[in-house]
């Protein structure tokens, strides 16, 4: 059974549909990239997958023993975080909260997990640094390490390279690819960077206004008329 | 120096001075715990807002001639605290505007009611005492002292128990929710704790100066320290030391207690800003 299956979803706020007829499934080890213009319902899809808001219609099924609190999430940065006094270690550890009991302390097992994930993302040397003083790319790595503490199965990434410079962007994509290929973590990434999607993803879901335009393997997408048109348009811009 | 010590030891023979010091230290300890969270959630003015609500509630309690006005003040303040903090980001009136509305509204209504149904000969004096807490802390009864001790211990216990959840919810509410932390419950918890603290602190510094007690130590600590834990610890220490110092100074030079404490807090903030600039954030 697939890790995550969406059947005939309709999404939106307060009864107003943003997108409908959405059906797709994600298998273990997939790298699904969700692309589409601003306002096409990508963020709404993420929020619905995370159960932060209910779908208007349809259902989301989880399989392979995936529990709702085992989805790691990399959100876009918030205002609050820009002057939040927290060390990198504290931020990464906070990802362990969902597997932890009550009380003021994290267990030694959780601390080891946090350290291992920081090692994996190459931020061990930043452990004692203050989160708000890091560069954008470093901050994203910290949040990614936190997300990895919450899951070892499925990562949901919301515009992971927004606001990063080209070098940090390339590093970030490589890191995600490594997590997907080497650690077998399933990735669902929201992006409007179709070029990167076509390069790294295994599957692509393209949402247009109000309806899905394409869902399937990347190779089929780049061969399709839609995919060619969009990739070409991107190429012209660059 | 000799004279000062003699004066202090003379004053400390009175039980009400000892009560004032105990209650003062406990209240400043518990109020500084959540200061960081409130500053970061952009709710610095909630102390002001809720204390004005408490002022309105006290006015109503006075008119109704309640023997123990806390029966009315605590529930009303907690309710307003929940309305402000726990309704989240999707309200029609946003945080700062809602606080301002509530604050001005209850202050006006409270003062109006007191004027209409005056029960005291010295209205202006009563209002001044409630707002500035000029002598309230020196007239505490035994029951109030125990109430304060109990409530402060409760606040500290709850904070310690849910320290990690409070961190997670303050740092990134969406992530916390997405990974299965019941963020709404913790927001509610924060709102209840802060309301209780504000009602407690009104006895100490009066309603106008509560914001300073909640916010100043947190801001001072954030100037110098860089991790959540060290900021919290430092703001607790700053708060306790400043309050104790403020009370002692107020006794020695016969100044109003609340105003003296806040002045000491503000001077400390200045010193920590300087320290933060000198160390360049290396701690």
Interface residues (C-beta under 8 A of the other chain):
Chain A: X50 X51 X52 X68 X69 X71 X72 X73 X75 X78 X80 X81 X83 X84 X85 X86 X87 X89 X90 X91 X94 X95 X97 X98 X100 X102 X103 X104 X105 X106 X128 X129 X130 X133 X146 X147 X150 X156
Chain B: X36 X40 X41 X42 X160 X161 X162 X163 X164 X165 X167 X168 X170 X171 X172 X174 X175 X176 X177 X178 X179 X180 X181 X222 X225 X226 X227 X228 X229 X231 X281
